[in-house]
Amino acid sequence: MGSFKNALYRFFYGRRGMDQLGFALLIASLVLSLLSSILRIGILSLVSMAAWIYALYRMLSKNISAREKENQWFLSKYTPVASSVKQARVRFKNRKIYLYYRCPNCKAWLRLPRNIGEKTVTCGKCQSTFKKKA
């Protein structure tokens, strides 16, 4: 058993392994596979298999710099979307405590406690002031 373990260590030495893009590809592959089995659409199964093969290729690749570039590109697109979804979830969770407004100047989200009447609000990002009723 020890020689098999050493052979695996030698095989995986210098390979990229799992990263955020690889994980996203595997999740997408799983979702597409489930959809293709439910909806009976063959092309989804083909796309699912292609995503799975690409994720496996990325994990076993020894060209680490190229895979890191791909992962950085993915993160530059994914991070703002994930951040806005997380913020929307927090706004929804706190909707009974706070009212949320957008700054008319820079479009940043601002919150005011409910039932405090009309207030002059200063944006923390661009320092513009405006009146809002809470």
Summary of the structure (lengths in Angstrom):
residues: 134
radius of gyration: 23.7
end to end distance: 68.1
largest distance: 74.0
contacts: 330
relative contact order: 0.09
helix: 60%
strand: 15%
